[in-house]
């Protein structure tokens, strides 16, 4: 267990949508992103597909850590209706870098950051009432995949 002052690499996703601004501390191996309430990260806008994108944790050999890759659409390969852009470029799949600006469906803005933060700094950073951690116990791969209805 780390002490409150020990710094740890944190992966953060800051989202701004119709609901306001909120920060997610990314720790799990996969997150579904979309307007449907069953997604791990729910985006509030009618321009967002039910399952708009997938965030996948990928090993990063150069740093011996990991980064997140964003993929447009759902796990079956069906792309979102209004797409995603990263730093102004339309993408179907891209490994994110700290500081990348993501736009879902042309309307919901997000920023991805990799920060070296202590537990206390993380609490201060995510003190907003909208913050929620999405990490849960993972027992096997099959249980982490949730199939969604078609749009």
C-alpha positions in Angstrom: 0.0 0.0 0.0 1.3 3.4 -0.9 1.6 6.3 1.6 -0.6 9.3 0.9 2.5 11.3 -0.1 4.0 8.7 -2.5 3.3 9.7 -6.1 1.8 7.3 -8.6 1.2 7.6 -12.4 -2.5 8.3 -12.8 -4.5 8.2 -16.1 -7.3 10.9 -16.0 -10.1 11.6 -18.4 -11.8 15.0 -17.9 -15.1 15.3 -19.7 -17.3 18.3 -20.4 -20.8 17.6 -21.6 -24.4 18.7 -21.0 -24.1 17.4 -17.4 -21.0 19.5 -16.7 -17.4 18.8 -16.0 -16.2 15.6 -14.3 -13.0 13.7 -14.0 -12.5 9.9 -14.2 -9.4 8.1 -12.7 -8.8 5.4 -15.3 -7.6 2.1 -13.9 -9.5 -0.7 -15.4 -8.5 -2.6 -18.6 -11.6 -1.4 -20.6 -14.3 1.2 -20.4 -17.3 1.6 -22.7 -18.2 5.2 -23.5 -21.6 6.3 -24.7 -25.0 7.8 -23.9 -26.6 4.5 -22.7 -26.7 4.3 -18.8 -25.0 0.9 -18.9 -21.7 2.3 -20.1 -18.9 2.7 -17.7 -18.6 6.4 -18.8 -21.9 8.0 -19.7 -21.9 11.0 -22.0 -24.9 13.4 -22.0 -25.8 14.5 -25.5 -28.3 13.3 -28.2 -25.3 13.4 -30.7 -23.7 10.5 -28.8 -24.3 6.9 -29.9 -25.6 4.4 -27.3 -22.1 2.9 -27.3 -19.9 5.6 -28.9 -16.3 4.4 -28.1 -14.2 1.9 -26.2 -11.1 2.8 -24.0 -8.6 0.0 -23.8 -5.6 -0.2 -21.6 -2.5 -1.0 -23.6 1.0 -1.9 -22.5 3.6 0.8 -23.3 6.9 -0.9 -23.6 9.1 2.2 -23.7 7.9 3.3 -20.2 7.1 -0.2 -18.9 3.7 1.3 -18.0 0.5 1.6 -20.0 -1.5 4.0 -22.0 -5.1 4.0 -23.2 -6.2 3.5 -26.7 -9.5 4.9 -27.9 -11.6 3.0 -30.5 -14.6 4.5 -32.2 -17.7 2.3 -31.9 -18.5 -0.8 -30.0 -16.7 -4.1 -29.5 -18.4 -5.7 -32.5 -16.8 -3.0 -34.8 -19.9 -0.9 -35.4 -18.7 2.7 -35.5 -20.5 5.5 -33.8 -22.8 7.7 -36.0 -21.0 11.0 -35.3 -17.5 9.8 -34.8 -14.6 10.9 -32.6 -11.7 13.3 -33.2 -8.4 13.5 -31.3 -6.6 16.8 -31.6 -8.8 17.8 -34.4 -8.2 14.7 -36.5 -11.0 12.1 -37.2 -9.9 8.7 -35.9 -11.2 5.2 -35.7 -8.5 4.0 -33.3 -5.5 5.7 -31.7 -3.2 5.4 -28.7 -3.7 8.5 -26.5 -0.9 10.7 -25.3 -1.1 13.0 -22.3 -2.8 16.3 -23.2 -4.8 14.8 -26.1 -8.1 16.6 -26.7 -10.9 14.2 -27.7 -14.3 15.3 -29.1 -17.1 12.7 -29.1 -19.9 13.2 -31.7 -18.7 16.8 -32.4 -20.1 18.0 -29.1 -18.7 16.3 -26.0 -15.2 17.4 -25.1 -12.7 15.4 -23.2 -9.0 15.6 -22.3 -6.7 12.7 -21.4 -3.9 13.3 -19.0 -1.1 11.2 -17.5 -0.1 12.8 -14.2 2.2 11.8 -11.4 0.0 12.4 -8.3 -0.1 11.4 -4.7 -3.3 10.0 -3.2 -4.0 13.4 -1.7 -3.3 15.2 -4.9 -5.6 12.8 -6.8 -8.4 13.5 -4.2 -7.9 17.2 -4.7 -7.9 16.9 -8.5 -11.1 14.8 -8.4 -12.9 16.5 -5.5 -15.8 17.4 -7.7 -19.1 15.9 -6.7 -19.5 14.3 -10.2 -16.3 12.2 -9.8 -16.6 8.4 -9.6 -14.0 5.7 -9.9 -14.8 3.0 -12.4 -12.4 0.3 -11.2 -14.0 -2.9 -10.1 -12.9 -6.4 -9.5 -12.3 -8.3 -12.7 -12.8 -12.0 -12.4 -12.4 -13.0 -16.1 -12.5 -11.4 -19.5 -15.9 -12.6 -20.4 -17.5 -10.7 -17.5 -15.9 -7.4 -18.6 -17.6 -7.4 -22.0 -21.1 -6.1 -22.1 -23.0 -6.4 -25.4 -25.1 -3.4 -26.3 -28.2 -2.9 -28.4 -27.9 -1.6 -31.9 -28.3 2.2 -32.3 
